[in-house]
Every structure is written in C-alpha cells, then in structure tokens.
Amino acid sequence: MSAIPPFIVAIPARYGSTRLPAKPLRAIGGVPMVVRVAQRALQAGAMQVVVAVDDPRIADALAGQGVEVCMTRGDHASGSDRLAECALHYGWADDAIVVNLQGDEPFAPAAGIREVARALAEDDAPVATLATPIVEAHELFDPNVVKLVRTVAGRALYFSRAPLPWARDAFALHRNVLPTDVPFLRHIGIYAYRAGFLKRYTTLSRTPLEQAESLEQLRVMEHGHPIAVRLTPEPFPPGIDTEADLERAERWLAEG
C-alpha cells in the first residue's frame, strides 16, 4: 500500500436546511456538528482544513478549532460549487488533492478520509470516491441508497438509485436474499478532487442522467471524466439529515 499523499480537506457547511434548520450548529454530545466534522478532518492528517461557510454564526462556532474558515456566497447550487470558490480563493495548485468531506458527517472515519485521498493519488482520474459492499436486500432496493458498479480496474461505470447490478437469474426466484457472487456496492458520498478539476467542474452543464437520478456525480461521467472508486477501510456511519438522525447520533455517542 502506498503512502498517504499530502491532501486538503474542504468542508461545505451551509446554514440553511429544510429538514434540519441551522444544521451545522446543531449539537451532538454538546459539540456543534460542524466542529465534530472539522475534528475528524484534523485527525485524518490533512495538511489544511478549510470549512466553506455561508453564515458568520458557523464561523464563530469554529473559532479556536485550528481550521480555516472561508466565507462563501449564499447562492451556490451545491457543495462542490462552494468548494470551487474556496479553490479560487486560496489559489490551490491544479494538482492539489482536495477531499470534499460533507458537513453532516460528524463520525466519518479518519481512515476513510485518508483512503479517498490515496485513491486519487494512485489514479489519473480527476475524481475519486468510496464504496462499501451491500449485504442486505432492503438496501439494494432502497432508492435512498445510491448504488454503483465499477470496472475491474476500479473506475465507476454508473451510479444509480435503482438496484444495480440486476442479478437476473437470482431475482427471478426471489428478492429477499442477495446472491453472494455479485458485487453489490453502496456509494459513500465522500470525494477527492484535483483542485484544477474542482474549479472546472462548476463550468460543466447539468446533464440528463444527473437530473433524472438527482446524482451530481453523474455530471462528471456524462461529460466523459472518469471516477476512481475504492472500498472504504472502515464503515461510515450515516450522516445527519433529520431530527431522528440527530437523536440516533446522541444515542450512539452515549453507548460509546
């Protein structure tokens, strides 16, 4: 296994959220969510940790945490757009590795953050991401779980909310147990970009499959750019999107 390359972690943190108002500032175990995410990035050994915010209240919560705060516009359509503004602001070199760690992933494992950076360094694709095996049938058939298939060389072929791949013979018999000889994979929404491509990404037009599936990563592929995919070395606990997720996180912490 190759050494971990130098990498930057950039965390998009938007104040507004329809399902969980003021999400970055919601406390988990008494600590604001965005602070927990920043701490994970620092534990992973990033050479620079930047939180891209759109509200000074988030910046205030991060004071003294050892990370940089980049105030960005409030009208960005996605986290990637927000990070592209950061890349321009800091003048990151085009070949710099930038890990996009979502601001609602307070328990992202440091090993996973390092692995997505390594995946990009070992491939000449402009983007890398992670996946984990699916072993339960209900996950495969859940449209909220994003599935992917990849080549033998470890590059993405497609991402979908639909069951993927379709095990024709096995599913003709039953769909409550998955065949063990089919590589079912769940996508984990952490990305590493080369900074030059991150700046270019925002100029790419939206694409039909991206809009049909509501999956931003398909824009990259539809425009002809490869995505490297590696398996995560450690599980990623679910992110925080709702009040129920927040309560689950509190219980998870309490149980150690």
KEVOKOL-600961 format. One record per residue (C-alpha): z, y, x; residue in one letter. Coordinates in steps of 0.2 Angstrom, whole numbers, padded with zeros to 4 digits, always signed. Each point is the difference from the previous one (the first is absolute). Layout:
N
ZYXA;...
//
This chain:
256
+0000+0000+0000M;-0005+0017+0007S;+0012+0014+0003A;+0004+0013-0014I;-0012+0015+0003P;+0007+0018-0001P;-0001+0005-0019F;+0004+0014-0012I;+0008-0003-0017V;-0005+0013-0013A;+0009-0001-0017I;-0007+0009-0015P;+0014+0006-0011A;-0005+0008-0016R;+0014+0008-0011Y;-0008-0002-0017G;+0000-0018-0008S;-0003-0004-0018T;+0009-0016+0000R;+0015+0006+0012L;+0002+0018+0001P;+0005+0008+0017A;-0003-0018+0007K;+0002+0004+0019P;+0017+0007-0003L;+0007-0013-0011R;+0015-0008+0009A;+0001-0019+0004I;+0018-0004+0007G;+0003+0019+0000G;-0015+0003+0012V;-0016+0009-0006P;-0014-0012-0001M;-0011+0010+0011V;+0013+0000+0014V;+0001-0019-0001R;-0019-0001+0002V;+0001+0012+0015A;+0014-0011+0008Q;-0011-0015-0002R;-0014+0008+0009A;+0012+0006+0014L;+0007-0018+0002Q;-0018-0007+0002A;-0002+0011+0016G;-0013+0012-0006A;-0003+0013+0014M;-0001+0014-0014Q;+0006-0001-0018V;-0007+0013-0012V;+0004+0002-0018V;-0014+0009-0010A;+0009+0009-0014V;-0005+0012-0014D;+0017+0007-0004D;+0013+0009+0011P;+0014-0011-0009R;-0007-0015+0009I;+0000+0009+0016A;+0018+0005-0002D;+0005-0018-0003A;-0008-0005+0017L;+0009+0013+0010A;+0008-0008+0016G;-0008-0017-0003Q;-0010+0001+0016G;-0017+0001-0009V;-0013+0013-0002E;-0004+0008-0017V;-0018+0006-0004C;-0001+0011-0015M;-0016-0004-0009T;-0010+0006-0015R;+0006-0006-0017G;-0017-0004-0007D;-0005-0015+0011H;-0007-0015-0010A;+0008-0013+0011S;+0012-0004+0014G;-0015-0002+0011S;-0006+0017-0003D;+0017+0007+0003R;+0001-0009+0017L;-0018+0006+0005A;+0007+0018-0002E;+0014-0005+0012C;-0013-0007+0013A;-0009+0016+0000L;+0017+0010+0001H;+0006-0010+0015Y;-0017-0002+0008G;+0002-0019+0003W;-0013-0008+0011A;-0013-0009-0009D;+0005-0017+0007D;+0019+0003-0004A;+0007-0014-0011I;+0008+0007-0015V;+0010-0011-0012V;+0001+0005-0018N;+0017-0005-0006L;+0002+0004-0018Q;+0015+0011-0005G;+0006-0013-0013D;+0003-0014+0013E;+0018+0002+0005P;+0002-0018+0006F;-0017-0002+0009A;+0004-0012+0015P;-0002+0008+0017A;-0010-0016+0006A;-0012+0003-0014G;-0003+0018+0005I;-0003-0005+0018R;-0011-0014-0005E;-0013+0011-0010V;-0001+0011+0016A;-0003-0015+0011R;-0013-0006-0012A;-0010+0016+0001L;+0002+0000+0019A;-0007-0017+0001E;-0016+0003-0011D;-0013+0013+0001D;+0001+0003-0019A;+0005+0018-0005P;+0014-0007-0012V;+0012-0014+0000A;+0012-0007-0013T;+0012-0014-0004L;+0001-0015-0012A;+0011-0014-0004T;-0003-0017-0008P;+0001-0002-0019I;+0009-0016-0005V;+0004+0003-0018E;-0013+0000-0014A;+0007+0014-0010H;-0003+0011+0015E;-0018-0004+0002L;-0004+0004-0019F;+0011+0016+0000D;-0012+0015+0001P;+0014+0010+0008N;-0001-0011+0015V;-0015+0004+0011V;-0009-0015+0007K;-0012-0001+0015L;-0011-0012+0009V;-0005+0001+0018R;-0012-0007+0013T;+0005-0013+0013V;+0000+0014+0012A;+0014+0009-0010G;-0010+0014-0009R;+0001+0004-0018A;-0014-0006-0011L;+0007+0007-0017Y;+0015+0006-0008F;+0003-0002-0019S;+0013+0000-0014R;-0009-0015-0007A;+0005-0018+0006P;-0009-0002+0017L;-0007-0012+0006P;-0004-0010-0016W;+0005-0018+0003A;-0013-0007-0012R;+0004-0019+0000D;+0019+0003+0000A;+0000+0013-0013F;-0011-0010-0012A;+0015-0012-0001L;+0015+0012+0000H;+0005+0017+0005R;+0019-0001+0002N;+0000-0008+0017V;-0010+0007+0015L;-0010-0012+0011P;+0007-0001+0017T;-0016+0000+0009D;-0006+0017-0005V;+0004+0016+0009P;+0007+0011-0014F;+0006+0016+0008L;+0010+0015-0007R;-0004+0017+0007H;+0014+0010+0008I;-0004+0019-0002G;+0004+0005+0018I;-0015+0007+0010Y;-0004+0004+0018A;-0014+0012+0003Y;-0009+0008+0015R;+0004+0018-0002A;-0019+0004+0002G;-0004-0011-0015F;+0015+0007-0010L;-0007+0017+0001K;-0017-0007-0005R;+0006-0010-0014Y;+0003+0015-0011T;-0018+0005+0001T;-0006-0017-0007L;-0005+0001-0019S;+0009-0011-0012R;-0008-0016-0004T;-0004-0011-0015P;+0011-0015+0005L;+0014+0011+0005E;+0000+0009-0017Q;-0002-0017-0009A;+0015-0008+0009E;+0010+0016+0003S;+0001-0006+0018L;-0002+0014+0013E;-0004-0012+0014Q;-0016-0006-0008L;-0007+0017+0004R;+0001-0004+0018V;-0009-0017-0002M;-0013+0007-0012E;-0005+0013+0013H;-0003-0014+0012G;+0016+0001+0011H;+0010-0016+0004P;+0019-0003-0003I;+0009-0011+0012A;+0013-0011-0009V;+0015-0009+0008R;+0015-0010-0008L;+0016+0009+0000T;+0013-0007+0011P;+0014+0004-0012E;+0001+0002-0019P;-0002+0018-0007F;+0012+0002-0014P;-0008+0009-0016P;-0002+0018+0001G;+0009+0012-0012I;-0010+0006-0015D;+0012+0000-0015T;+0018+0002-0004E;+0001-0019-0002A;-0006-0001+0018D;+0013+0012+0006L;+0014-0010-0009E;-0007-0016+0009R;+0001+0009+0017A;+0018+0005-0003E;+0004-0018-0004R;-0009-0007+0015W;+0009+0012+0011L;+0017-0005-0008A;-0004-0018+0003E;-0003+0003+0019G;
//
